[in-house]
């Protein structure tokens, strides 16, 4: 499609990084109440429809499960492509 390179929004990169950190630390509370993480979270996930599946995944995680990220990065300037693998 487009021939122009879209500059990535720093807020999207910061929010994706914060989500990765919380997942690796198994700190689920802030992930559940992600709007409390500030403007980066609110602007990166303005509606919960694409964010809520992450909560189902972490709800199924067991203590012995590892967490990985087979796909990372931001597309189109603001769309996180982060894929989370548990187990």
PDB file of N, CA, C and O in Angstrom:
ATOM      1  N   UNK A   1       0.818  -1.173   0.000  1.00  0.00           N
ATOM      2  CA  UNK A   1       0.000   0.000   0.000  1.00  0.00           C
ATOM      3  C   UNK A   1       0.869   1.246   0.000  1.00  0.00           C
ATOM      4  O   UNK A   1       1.578   1.492  -0.976  1.00  0.00           O
ATOM      5  N   UNK A   2       0.837   2.027   1.049  1.00  0.00           N
ATOM      6  CA  UNK A   2       1.495   3.329   1.063  1.00  0.00           C
ATOM      7  C   UNK A   2       2.988   3.271   0.796  1.00  0.00           C
ATOM      8  O   UNK A   2       3.669   2.317   1.170  1.00  0.00           O
ATOM      9  N   UNK A   3       3.471   4.294   0.153  1.00  0.00           N
ATOM     10  CA  UNK A   3       4.886   4.398  -0.174  1.00  0.00           C
ATOM     11  C   UNK A   3       5.658   5.199   0.871  1.00  0.00           C
ATOM     12  O   UNK A   3       6.889   5.207   0.876  1.00  0.00           O
ATOM     13  N   UNK A   4       4.925   5.868   1.751  1.00  0.00           N
ATOM     14  CA  UNK A   4       5.586   6.694   2.755  1.00  0.00           C
ATOM     15  C   UNK A   4       5.823   5.908   4.027  1.00  0.00           C
ATOM     16  O   UNK A   4       4.996   5.094   4.439  1.00  0.00           O
ATOM     17  N   UNK A   5       6.946   6.160   4.632  1.00  0.00           N
ATOM     18  CA  UNK A   5       7.245   5.556   5.933  1.00  0.00           C
ATOM     19  C   UNK A   5       6.571   6.403   7.001  1.00  0.00           C
ATOM     20  O   UNK A   5       6.734   7.623   7.035  1.00  0.00           O
ATOM     21  N   UNK A   6       5.818   5.752   7.867  1.00  0.00           N
ATOM     22  CA  UNK A   6       5.100   6.442   8.931  1.00  0.00           C
ATOM     23  C   UNK A   6       5.966   6.433  10.183  1.00  0.00           C
ATOM     24  O   UNK A   6       6.449   5.386  10.612  1.00  0.00           O
ATOM     25  N   UNK A   7       6.153   7.606  10.758  1.00  0.00           N
ATOM     26  CA  UNK A   7       6.936   7.698  11.988  1.00  0.00           C
ATOM     27  C   UNK A   7       6.145   7.096  13.149  1.00  0.00           C
ATOM     28  O   UNK A   7       4.960   7.379  13.325  1.00  0.00           O
ATOM     29  N   UNK A   8       6.811   6.276  13.923  1.00  0.00           N
ATOM     30  CA  UNK A   8       6.180   5.602  15.059  1.00  0.00           C
ATOM     31  C   UNK A   8       5.954   6.588  16.193  1.00  0.00           C
ATOM     32  O   UNK A   8       6.833   7.379  16.533  1.00  0.00           O
ATOM     33  N   UNK A   9       4.755   6.526  16.776  1.00  0.00           N
ATOM     34  CA  UNK A   9       4.444   7.374  17.927  1.00  0.00           C
ATOM     35  C   UNK A   9       5.191   6.846  19.148  1.00  0.00           C
ATOM     36  O   UNK A   9       5.098   5.664  19.479  1.00  0.00           O
ATOM     37  N   UNK A  10       5.920   7.716  19.804  1.00  0.00           N
ATOM     38  CA  UNK A  10       6.691   7.306  20.988  1.00  0.00           C
ATOM     39  C   UNK A  10       5.787   6.749  22.091  1.00  0.00           C
ATOM     40  O   UNK A  10       6.187   5.849  22.829  1.00  0.00           O
ATOM     41  N   UNK A  11       4.576   7.283  22.201  1.00  0.00           N
ATOM     42  CA  UNK A  11       3.674   6.803  23.254  1.00  0.00           C
ATOM     43  C   UNK A  11       3.320   5.336  23.037  1.00  0.00           C
ATOM     44  O   UNK A  11       3.166   4.592  24.006  1.00  0.00           O
ATOM     45  N   UNK A  12       3.190   4.910  21.787  1.00  0.00           N
ATOM     46  CA  UNK A  12       2.868   3.508  21.500  1.00  0.00           C
ATOM     47  C   UNK A  12       4.039   2.603  21.870  1.00  0.00           C
ATOM     48  O   UNK A  12       3.847   1.511  22.405  1.00  0.00           O
ATOM     49  N   UNK A  13       5.246   3.064  21.582  1.00  0.00           N
ATOM     50  CA  UNK A  13       6.442   2.295  21.922  1.00  0.00           C
ATOM     51  C   UNK A  13       6.587   2.201  23.439  1.00  0.00           C
ATOM     52  O   UNK A  13       6.894   1.132  23.965  1.00  0.00           O
ATOM     53  N   UNK A  14       6.373   3.297  24.137  1.00  0.00           N
ATOM     54  CA  UNK A  14       6.478   3.288  25.605  1.00  0.00           C
ATOM     55  C   UNK A  14       5.451   2.363  26.232  1.00  0.00           C
ATOM     56  O   UNK A  14       5.767   1.616  27.158  1.00  0.00           O
ATOM     57  N   UNK A  15       4.208   2.409  25.726  1.00  0.00           N
ATOM     58  CA  UNK A  15       3.168   1.557  26.306  1.00  0.00           C
ATOM     59  C   UNK A  15       3.465   0.085  26.029  1.00  0.00           C
ATOM     60  O   UNK A  15       3.297  -0.752  26.916  1.00  0.00           O
ATOM     61  N   UNK A  16       3.900  -0.241  24.824  1.00  0.00           N
ATOM     62  CA  UNK A  16       4.245  -1.631  24.520  1.00  0.00           C
ATOM     63  C   UNK A  16       5.380  -2.113  25.431  1.00  0.00           C
ATOM     64  O   UNK A  16       5.349  -3.241  25.923  1.00  0.00           O
ATOM     65  N   UNK A  17       6.368  -1.264  25.647  1.00  0.00           N
ATOM     66  CA  UNK A  17       7.493  -1.619  26.523  1.00  0.00           C
ATOM     67  C   UNK A  17       7.002  -1.852  27.957  1.00  0.00           C
ATOM     68  O   UNK A  17       7.430  -2.802  28.612  1.00  0.00           O
ATOM     69  N   UNK A  18       6.114  -0.993  28.439  1.00  0.00           N
ATOM     70  CA  UNK A  18       5.584  -1.131  29.795  1.00  0.00           C
ATOM     71  C   UNK A  18       4.791  -2.430  29.938  1.00  0.00           C
ATOM     72  O   UNK A  18       4.911  -3.128  30.945  1.00  0.00           O
ATOM     73  N   UNK A  19       3.984  -2.748  28.932  1.00  0.00           N
ATOM     74  CA  UNK A  19       3.205  -3.992  28.968  1.00  0.00           C
ATOM     75  C   UNK A  19       4.140  -5.195  29.001  1.00  0.00           C
ATOM     76  O   UNK A  19       3.909  -6.133  29.765  1.00  0.00           O
ATOM     77  N   UNK A  20       5.189  -5.183  28.187  1.00  0.00           N
ATOM     78  CA  UNK A  20       6.163  -6.288  28.197  1.00  0.00           C
ATOM     79  C   UNK A  20       6.802  -6.431  29.578  1.00  0.00           C
ATOM     80  O   UNK A  20       6.932  -7.543  30.089  1.00  0.00           O
ATOM     81  N   UNK A  21       7.198  -5.316  30.180  1.00  0.00           N
ATOM     82  CA  UNK A  21       7.826  -5.356  31.506  1.00  0.00           C
ATOM     83  C   UNK A  21       6.875  -5.951  32.544  1.00  0.00           C
ATOM     84  O   UNK A  21       7.274  -6.800  33.341  1.00  0.00           O
ATOM     85  N   UNK A  22       5.632  -5.511  32.533  1.00  0.00           N
ATOM     86  CA  UNK A  22       4.653  -6.016  33.504  1.00  0.00           C
ATOM     87  C   UNK A  22       4.372  -7.495  33.284  1.00  0.00           C
ATOM     88  O   UNK A  22       4.231  -8.248  34.248  1.00  0.00           O
ATOM     89  N   UNK A  23       4.291  -7.916  32.039  1.00  0.00           N
ATOM     90  CA  UNK A  23       4.069  -9.334  31.755  1.00  0.00           C
ATOM     91  C   UNK A  23       5.229 -10.185  32.255  1.00  0.00           C
ATOM     92  O   UNK A  23       5.015 -11.231  32.867  1.00  0.00           O
ATOM     93  N   UNK A  24       6.446  -9.745  31.998  1.00  0.00           N
ATOM     94  CA  UNK A  24       7.617 -10.508  32.431  1.00  0.00           C
ATOM     95  C   UNK A  24       7.730 -10.565  33.947  1.00  0.00           C
ATOM     96  O   UNK A  24       8.223 -11.550  34.495  1.00  0.00           O
ATOM     97  N   UNK A  25       7.277  -9.521  34.626  1.00  0.00           N
ATOM     98  CA  UNK A  25       7.318  -9.480  36.089  1.00  0.00           C
ATOM     99  C   UNK A  25       6.087 -10.137  36.712  1.00  0.00           C
ATOM    100  O   UNK A  25       5.986 -10.234  37.935  1.00  0.00           O
ATOM    101  N   UNK A  26       5.148 -10.590  35.871  1.00  0.00           N
ATOM    102  CA  UNK A  26       3.882 -11.186  36.325  1.00  0.00           C
ATOM    103  C   UNK A  26       3.121 -10.234  37.246  1.00  0.00           C
ATOM    104  O   UNK A  26       2.494 -10.665  38.214  1.00  0.00           O
ATOM    105  N   UNK A  27       3.180  -8.940  36.938  1.00  0.00           N
ATOM    106  CA  UNK A  27       2.434  -7.924  37.680  1.00  0.00           C
ATOM    107  C   UNK A  27       1.130  -7.662  36.925  1.00  0.00           C
ATOM    108  O   UNK A  27       1.060  -6.777  36.073  1.00  0.00           O
ATOM    109  N   UNK A  28       0.113  -8.436  37.247  1.00  0.00           N
ATOM    110  CA  UNK A  28      -1.126  -8.396  36.492  1.00  0.00           C
ATOM    111  C   UNK A  28      -2.046  -7.239  36.865  1.00  0.00           C
ATOM    112  O   UNK A  28      -2.816  -6.775  36.025  1.00  0.00           O
ATOM    113  N   UNK A  29      -1.982  -6.770  38.090  1.00  0.00           N
ATOM    114  CA  UNK A  29      -2.874  -5.689  38.531  1.00  0.00           C
ATOM    115  C   UNK A  29      -2.850  -4.474  37.620  1.00  0.00           C
ATOM    116  O   UNK A  29      -3.904  -4.039  37.158  1.00  0.00           O
ATOM    117  N   UNK A  30      -1.674  -3.912  37.348  1.00  0.00           N
ATOM    118  CA  UNK A  30      -1.625  -2.754  36.455  1.00  0.00           C
ATOM    119  C   UNK A  30      -2.096  -3.067  35.034  1.00  0.00           C
ATOM    120  O   UNK A  30      -2.616  -2.189  34.345  1.00  0.00           O
ATOM    121  N   UNK A  31      -1.918  -4.306  34.596  1.00  0.00           N
ATOM    122  CA  UNK A  31      -2.393  -4.681  33.262  1.00  0.00           C
ATOM    123  C   UNK A  31      -3.923  -4.700  33.217  1.00  0.00           C
ATOM    124  O   UNK A  31      -4.526  -4.319  32.214  1.00  0.00           O
ATOM    125  N   UNK A  32      -4.534  -5.142  34.298  1.00  0.00           N
ATOM    126  CA  UNK A  32      -5.990  -5.170  34.364  1.00  0.00           C
ATOM    127  C   UNK A  32      -6.546  -3.747  34.394  1.00  0.00           C
ATOM    128  O   UNK A  32      -7.517  -3.442  33.702  1.00  0.00           O
ATOM    129  N   UNK A  33      -5.939  -2.893  35.184  1.00  0.00           N
ATOM    130  CA  UNK A  33      -6.394  -1.502  35.299  1.00  0.00           C
ATOM    131  C   UNK A  33      -5.487  -0.597  34.471  1.00  0.00           C
ATOM    132  O   UNK A  33      -4.950   0.392  34.971  1.00  0.00           O
ATOM    133  N   UNK A  34      -5.326  -0.950  33.206  1.00  0.00           N
ATOM    134  CA  UNK A  34      -4.336  -0.300  32.357  1.00  0.00           C
ATOM    135  C   UNK A  34      -4.555   1.206  32.195  1.00  0.00           C
ATOM    136  O   UNK A  34      -3.591   1.931  31.948  1.00  0.00           O
ATOM    137  N   UNK A  35      -5.763   1.689  32.324  1.00  0.00           N
ATOM    138  CA  UNK A  35      -6.001   3.133  32.182  1.00  0.00           C
ATOM    139  C   UNK A  35      -5.255   3.925  33.257  1.00  0.00           C
ATOM    140  O   UNK A  35      -4.937   5.098  33.061  1.00  0.00           O
ATOM    141  N   UNK A  36      -4.979   3.279  34.392  1.00  0.00           N
ATOM    142  CA  UNK A  36      -4.232   3.940  35.462  1.00  0.00           C
ATOM    143  C   UNK A  36      -2.745   4.073  35.133  1.00  0.00           C
ATOM    144  O   UNK A  36      -2.004   4.732  35.863  1.00  0.00           O
ATOM    145  N   UNK A  37      -2.307   3.449  34.036  1.00  0.00           N
ATOM    146  CA  UNK A  37      -0.905   3.561  33.629  1.00  0.00           C
ATOM    147  C   UNK A  37      -0.623   4.891  32.948  1.00  0.00           C
ATOM    148  O   UNK A  37       0.528   5.188  32.627  1.00  0.00           O
ATOM    149  N   UNK A  38      -1.646   5.687  32.724  1.00  0.00           N
ATOM    150  CA  UNK A  38      -1.437   7.034  32.214  1.00  0.00           C
ATOM    151  C   UNK A  38      -1.835   7.239  30.770  1.00  0.00           C
ATOM    152  O   UNK A  38      -2.471   6.392  30.142  1.00  0.00           O
ATOM    153  N   UNK A  39      -1.439   8.393  30.267  1.00  0.00           N
ATOM    154  CA  UNK A  39      -1.836   8.809  28.926  1.00  0.00           C
ATOM    155  C   UNK A  39      -1.357   7.853  27.836  1.00  0.00           C
ATOM    156  O   UNK A  39      -2.077   7.614  26.867  1.00  0.00           O
ATOM    157  N   UNK A  40      -0.157   7.306  27.981  1.00  0.00           N
ATOM    158  CA  UNK A  40       0.332   6.368  26.961  1.00  0.00           C
ATOM    159  C   UNK A  40      -0.625   5.192  26.812  1.00  0.00           C
ATOM    160  O   UNK A  40      -0.911   4.756  25.696  1.00  0.00           O
ATOM    161  N   UNK A  41      -1.116   4.684  27.927  1.00  0.00           N
ATOM    162  CA  UNK A  41      -2.046   3.553  27.893  1.00  0.00           C
ATOM    163  C   UNK A  41      -3.390   3.966  27.314  1.00  0.00           C
ATOM    164  O   UNK A  41      -3.952   3.265  26.474  1.00  0.00           O
ATOM    165  N   UNK A  42      -3.895   5.088  27.759  1.00  0.00           N
ATOM    166  CA  UNK A  42      -5.212   5.548  27.305  1.00  0.00           C
ATOM    167  C   UNK A  42      -5.199   5.840  25.802  1.00  0.00           C
ATOM    168  O   UNK A  42      -6.146   5.497  25.094  1.00  0.00           O
ATOM    169  N   UNK A  43      -4.146   6.462  25.325  1.00  0.00           N
ATOM    170  CA  UNK A  43      -4.066   6.789  23.904  1.00  0.00           C
ATOM    171  C   UNK A  43      -3.727   5.567  23.049  1.00  0.00           C
ATOM    172  O   UNK A  43      -4.125   5.495  21.886  1.00  0.00           O
ATOM    173  N   UNK A  44      -3.002   4.619  23.612  1.00  0.00           N
ATOM    174  CA  UNK A  44      -2.632   3.411  22.862  1.00  0.00           C
ATOM    175  C   UNK A  44      -3.778   2.416  22.786  1.00  0.00           C
ATOM    176  O   UNK A  44      -3.886   1.669  21.813  1.00  0.00           O
ATOM    177  N   UNK A  45      -4.627   2.396  23.791  1.00  0.00           N
ATOM    178  CA  UNK A  45      -5.771   1.477  23.815  1.00  0.00           C
ATOM    179  C   UNK A  45      -7.023   2.269  24.179  1.00  0.00           C
ATOM    180  O   UNK A  45      -7.573   2.095  25.266  1.00  0.00           O
ATOM    181  N   UNK A  46      -7.482   3.147  23.266  1.00  0.00           N
ATOM    182  CA  UNK A  46      -8.613   4.017  23.602  1.00  0.00           C
ATOM    183  C   UNK A  46      -9.932   3.267  23.778  1.00  0.00           C
ATOM    184  O   UNK A  46     -10.836   3.751  24.458  1.00  0.00           O
ATOM    185  N   UNK A  47     -10.042   2.091  23.168  1.00  0.00           N
ATOM    186  CA  UNK A  47     -11.192   1.217  23.392  1.00  0.00           C
ATOM    187  C   UNK A  47     -10.632  -0.153  23.780  1.00  0.00           C
ATOM    188  O   UNK A  47      -9.575  -0.546  23.287  1.00  0.00           O
ATOM    189  N   UNK A  48     -11.312  -0.868  24.640  1.00  0.00           N
ATOM    190  CA  UNK A  48     -10.738  -2.102  25.172  1.00  0.00           C
ATOM    191  C   UNK A  48     -10.807  -3.320  24.249  1.00  0.00           C
ATOM    192  O   UNK A  48     -10.241  -4.358  24.590  1.00  0.00           O
ATOM    193  N   UNK A  49     -11.466  -3.238  23.114  1.00  0.00           N
ATOM    194  CA  UNK A  49     -11.720  -4.427  22.305  1.00  0.00           C
ATOM    195  C   UNK A  49     -10.463  -5.158  21.852  1.00  0.00           C
ATOM    196  O   UNK A  49     -10.479  -6.384  21.745  1.00  0.00           O
ATOM    197  N   UNK A  50      -9.383  -4.447  21.587  1.00  0.00           N
ATOM    198  CA  UNK A  50      -8.149  -5.110  21.168  1.00  0.00           C
ATOM    199  C   UNK A  50      -7.230  -5.419  22.352  1.00  0.00           C
ATOM    200  O   UNK A  50      -6.277  -6.185  22.211  1.00  0.00           O
ATOM    201  N   UNK A  51      -7.504  -4.839  23.495  1.00  0.00           N
ATOM    202  CA  UNK A  51      -6.672  -5.033  24.680  1.00  0.00           C
ATOM    203  C   UNK A  51      -7.177  -6.174  25.558  1.00  0.00           C
ATOM    204  O   UNK A  51      -6.374  -6.896  26.150  1.00  0.00           O
ATOM    205  N   UNK A  52      -8.476  -6.346  25.651  1.00  0.00           N
ATOM    206  CA  UNK A  52      -9.060  -7.339  26.559  1.00  0.00           C
ATOM    207  C   UNK A  52      -8.578  -8.773  26.340  1.00  0.00           C
ATOM    208  O   UNK A  52      -8.441  -9.501  27.324  1.00  0.00           O
ATOM    209  N   UNK A  53      -8.313  -9.222  25.117  1.00  0.00           N
ATOM    210  CA  UNK A  53      -7.808 -10.602  24.967  1.00  0.00           C
ATOM    211  C   UNK A  53      -6.534 -10.872  25.768  1.00  0.00           C
ATOM    212  O   UNK A  53      -6.300 -12.003  26.193  1.00  0.00           O
ATOM    213  N   UNK A  54      -5.717  -9.849  25.975  1.00  0.00           N
ATOM    214  CA  UNK A  54      -4.512 -10.021  26.796  1.00  0.00           C
ATOM    215  C   UNK A  54      -4.884 -10.441  28.214  1.00  0.00           C
ATOM    216  O   UNK A  54      -4.188 -11.253  28.823  1.00  0.00           O
ATOM    217  N   UNK A  55      -5.965  -9.900  28.736  1.00  0.00           N
ATOM    218  CA  UNK A  55      -6.375 -10.238  30.103  1.00  0.00           C
ATOM    219  C   UNK A  55      -6.813 -11.691  30.219  1.00  0.00           C
ATOM    220  O   UNK A  55      -6.588 -12.327  31.249  1.00  0.00           O
ATOM    221  N   UNK A  56      -7.435 -12.221  29.173  1.00  0.00           N
ATOM    222  CA  UNK A  56      -7.794 -13.648  29.173  1.00  0.00           C
ATOM    223  C   UNK A  56      -6.540 -14.512  29.196  1.00  0.00           C
ATOM    224  O   UNK A  56      -6.502 -15.541  29.870  1.00  0.00           O
ATOM    225  N   UNK A  57      -5.533 -14.100  28.474  1.00  0.00           N
ATOM    226  CA  UNK A  57      -4.276 -14.856  28.418  1.00  0.00           C
ATOM    227  C   UNK A  57      -3.598 -14.862  29.786  1.00  0.00           C
ATOM    228  O   UNK A  57      -3.178 -15.916  30.262  1.00  0.00           O
ATOM    229  N   UNK A  58      -3.487 -13.700  30.418  1.00  0.00           N
ATOM    230  CA  UNK A  58      -2.793 -13.675  31.710  1.00  0.00           C
ATOM    231  C   UNK A  58      -3.605 -14.371  32.789  1.00  0.00           C
ATOM    232  O   UNK A  58      -3.035 -14.858  33.766  1.00  0.00           O
ATOM    233  N   UNK A  59      -4.920 -14.431  32.639  1.00  0.00           N
ATOM    234  CA  UNK A  59      -5.747 -15.142  33.616  1.00  0.00           C
ATOM    235  C   UNK A  59      -5.466 -16.642  33.591  1.00  0.00           C
ATOM    236  O   UNK A  59      -5.650 -17.324  34.600  1.00  0.00           O
ATOM    237  N   UNK A  60      -5.029 -17.152  32.462  1.00  0.00           N
ATOM    238  CA  UNK A  60      -4.744 -18.583  32.326  1.00  0.00           C
ATOM    239  C   UNK A  60      -3.296 -18.943  32.658  1.00  0.00           C
ATOM    240  O   UNK A  60      -2.949 -20.121  32.730  1.00  0.00           O
ATOM    241  N   UNK A  61      -2.465 -17.941  32.857  1.00  0.00           N
ATOM    242  CA  UNK A  61      -1.041 -18.175  33.119  1.00  0.00           C
ATOM    243  C   UNK A  61      -0.844 -18.823  34.485  1.00  0.00           C
ATOM    244  O   UNK A  61      -1.487 -18.458  35.468  1.00  0.00           O
ATOM    245  N   UNK A  62       0.062 -19.791  34.515  1.00  0.00           N
ATOM    246  CA  UNK A  62       0.458 -20.443  35.772  1.00  0.00           C
ATOM    247  C   UNK A  62       1.848 -19.960  36.152  1.00  0.00           C
ATOM    248  O   UNK A  62       2.584 -19.446  35.309  1.00  0.00           O
ATOM    249  N   UNK A  63       2.203 -20.122  37.404  1.00  0.00           N
ATOM    250  CA  UNK A  63       3.492 -19.615  37.886  1.00  0.00           C
ATOM    251  C   UNK A  63       4.678 -20.178  37.126  1.00  0.00           C
ATOM    252  O   UNK A  63       5.670 -19.477  36.923  1.00  0.00           O
ATOM    253  N   UNK A  64       4.594 -21.416  36.707  1.00  0.00           N
ATOM    254  CA  UNK A  64       5.739 -22.048  36.032  1.00  0.00           C
ATOM    255  C   UNK A  64       5.820 -21.704  34.540  1.00  0.00           C
ATOM    256  O   UNK A  64       6.800 -22.048  33.879  1.00  0.00           O
ATOM    257  N   UNK A  65       4.804 -21.033  34.014  1.00  0.00           N
ATOM    258  CA  UNK A  65       4.780 -20.696  32.590  1.00  0.00           C
ATOM    259  C   UNK A  65       5.766 -19.577  32.262  1.00  0.00           C
ATOM    260  O   UNK A  65       5.914 -18.610  33.010  1.00  0.00           O
ATOM    261  N   UNK A  66       6.420 -19.737  31.142  1.00  0.00           N
ATOM    262  CA  UNK A  66       7.290 -18.675  30.653  1.00  0.00           C
ATOM    263  C   UNK A  66       6.467 -17.710  29.802  1.00  0.00           C
ATOM    264  O   UNK A  66       5.371 -18.041  29.350  1.00  0.00           O
ATOM    265  N   UNK A  67       7.005 -16.529  29.596  1.00  0.00           N
ATOM    266  CA  UNK A  67       6.351 -15.519  28.778  1.00  0.00           C
ATOM    267  C   UNK A  67       7.296 -15.108  27.667  1.00  0.00           C
ATOM    268  O   UNK A  67       8.456 -14.782  27.920  1.00  0.00           O
ATOM    269  N   UNK A  68       6.804 -15.123  26.437  1.00  0.00           N
ATOM    270  CA  UNK A  68       7.613 -14.733  25.299  1.00  0.00           C
ATOM    271  C   UNK A  68       6.838 -13.810  24.373  1.00  0.00           C
ATOM    272  O   UNK A  68       5.623 -13.652  24.498  1.00  0.00           O
ATOM    273  N   UNK A  69       7.557 -13.210  23.452  1.00  0.00           N
ATOM    274  CA  UNK A  69       6.973 -12.252  22.523  1.00  0.00           C
ATOM    275  C   UNK A  69       7.446 -12.586  21.111  1.00  0.00           C
ATOM    276  O   UNK A  69       8.443 -12.031  20.649  1.00  0.00           O
ATOM    277  N   UNK A  70       6.743 -13.487  20.419  1.00  0.00           N
ATOM    278  CA  UNK A  70       7.173 -13.895  19.086  1.00  0.00           C
ATOM    279  C   UNK A  70       7.068 -12.778  18.048  1.00  0.00           C
ATOM    280  O   UNK A  70       7.755 -12.820  17.028  1.00  0.00           O
ATOM    281  N   UNK A  71       6.231 -11.797  18.290  1.00  0.00           N
ATOM    282  CA  UNK A  71       6.101 -10.650  17.379  1.00  0.00           C
ATOM    283  C   UNK A  71       6.078  -9.389  18.229  1.00  0.00           C
ATOM    284  O   UNK A  71       5.334  -9.298  19.205  1.00  0.00           O
ATOM    285  N   UNK A  72       6.904  -8.415  17.845  1.00  0.00           N
ATOM    286  CA  UNK A  72       6.946  -7.135  18.542  1.00  0.00           C
ATOM    287  C   UNK A  72       6.979  -6.021  17.516  1.00  0.00           C
ATOM    288  O   UNK A  72       7.199  -6.266  16.330  1.00  0.00           O
ATOM    289  N   UNK A  73       6.765  -4.813  17.966  1.00  0.00           N
ATOM    290  CA  UNK A  73       6.889  -3.658  17.096  1.00  0.00           C
ATOM    291  C   UNK A  73       5.565  -2.953  16.873  1.00  0.00           C
ATOM    292  O   UNK A  73       4.493  -3.456  17.209  1.00  0.00           O
ATOM    293  N   UNK A  74       5.681  -1.773  16.295  1.00  0.00           N
ATOM    294  CA  UNK A  74       4.525  -0.919  16.049  1.00  0.00           C
ATOM    295  C   UNK A  74       4.410  -0.695  14.553  1.00  0.00           C
ATOM    296  O   UNK A  74       5.400  -0.390  13.889  1.00  0.00           O
ATOM    297  N   UNK A  75       3.201  -0.844  14.021  1.00  0.00           N
ATOM    298  CA  UNK A  75       2.943  -0.668  12.601  1.00  0.00           C
ATOM    299  C   UNK A  75       2.032   0.538  12.398  1.00  0.00           C
ATOM    300  O   UNK A  75       1.206   0.855  13.254  1.00  0.00           O
ATOM    301  N   UNK A  76       2.185   1.193  11.283  1.00  0.00           N
ATOM    302  CA  UNK A  76       1.311   2.313  10.970  1.00  0.00           C
ATOM    303  C   UNK A  76       1.417   3.469  11.937  1.00  0.00           C
ATOM    304  O   UNK A  76       0.504   4.289  12.026  1.00  0.00           O
ATOM    305  N   UNK A  77       2.504   3.547  12.655  1.00  0.00           N
ATOM    306  CA  UNK A  77       2.727   4.648  13.578  1.00  0.00           C
ATOM    307  C   UNK A  77       2.236   4.408  14.985  1.00  0.00           C
ATOM    308  O   UNK A  77       2.831   4.904  15.941  1.00  0.00           O
ATOM    309  N   UNK A  78       1.138   3.638  15.133  1.00  0.00           N
ATOM    310  CA  UNK A  78       0.577   3.527  16.475  1.00  0.00           C
ATOM    311  C   UNK A  78      -0.040   2.173  16.815  1.00  0.00           C
ATOM    312  O   UNK A  78      -0.542   1.998  17.925  1.00  0.00           O
ATOM    313  N   UNK A  79      -0.017   1.223  15.903  1.00  0.00           N
ATOM    314  CA  UNK A  79      -0.664  -0.071  16.153  1.00  0.00           C
ATOM    315  C   UNK A  79       0.383  -1.093  16.610  1.00  0.00           C
ATOM    316  O   UNK A  79       1.236  -1.519  15.832  1.00  0.00           O
ATOM    317  N   UNK A  80       0.299  -1.468  17.870  1.00  0.00           N
ATOM    318  CA  UNK A  80       1.229  -2.456  18.402  1.00  0.00           C
ATOM    319  C   UNK A  80       0.911  -3.825  17.802  1.00  0.00           C
ATOM    320  O   UNK A  80      -0.246  -4.243  17.757  1.00  0.00           O
ATOM    321  N   UNK A  81       1.940  -4.502  17.351  1.00  0.00           N
ATOM    322  CA  UNK A  81       1.784  -5.840  16.799  1.00  0.00           C
ATOM    323  C   UNK A  81       2.211  -6.898  17.815  1.00  0.00           C
ATOM    324  O   UNK A  81       2.374  -8.067  17.464  1.00  0.00           O
ATOM    325  N   UNK A  82       2.394  -6.492  19.073  1.00  0.00           N
ATOM    326  CA  UNK A  82       2.889  -7.379  20.125  1.00  0.00           C
ATOM    327  C   UNK A  82       2.030  -8.631  20.253  1.00  0.00           C
ATOM    328  O   UNK A  82       0.820  -8.557  20.466  1.00  0.00           O
ATOM    329  N   UNK A  83       2.675  -9.766  20.119  1.00  0.00           N
ATOM    330  CA  UNK A  83       2.027 -11.055  20.340  1.00  0.00           C
ATOM    331  C   UNK A  83       2.646 -11.657  21.588  1.00  0.00           C
ATOM    332  O   UNK A  83       3.865 -11.638  21.756  1.00  0.00           O
ATOM    333  N   UNK A  84       1.813 -12.184  22.455  1.00  0.00           N
ATOM    334  CA  UNK A  84       2.261 -12.722  23.742  1.00  0.00           C
ATOM    335  C   UNK A  84       2.060 -14.234  23.730  1.00  0.00           C
ATOM    336  O   UNK A  84       0.985 -14.742  23.413  1.00  0.00           O
ATOM    337  N   UNK A  85       3.145 -14.936  24.092  1.00  0.00           N
ATOM    338  CA  UNK A  85       3.092 -16.399  24.177  1.00  0.00           C
ATOM    339  C   UNK A  85       3.347 -16.798  25.621  1.00  0.00           C
ATOM    340  O   UNK A  85       4.377 -16.449  26.199  1.00  0.00           O
ATOM    341  N   UNK A  86       2.420 -17.518  26.189  1.00  0.00           N
ATOM    342  CA  UNK A  86       2.533 -17.985  27.570  1.00  0.00           C
ATOM    343  C   UNK A  86       2.705 -19.506  27.534  1.00  0.00           C
ATOM    344  O   UNK A  86       1.983 -20.215  26.833  1.00  0.00           O
ATOM    345  N   UNK A  87       3.671 -19.981  28.301  1.00  0.00           N
ATOM    346  CA  UNK A  87       3.860 -21.421  28.402  1.00  0.00           C
ATOM    347  C   UNK A  87       5.018 -21.948  27.599  1.00  0.00           C
ATOM    348  O   UNK A  87       5.277 -23.152  27.606  1.00  0.00           O
TER     349      UNK A  87
END
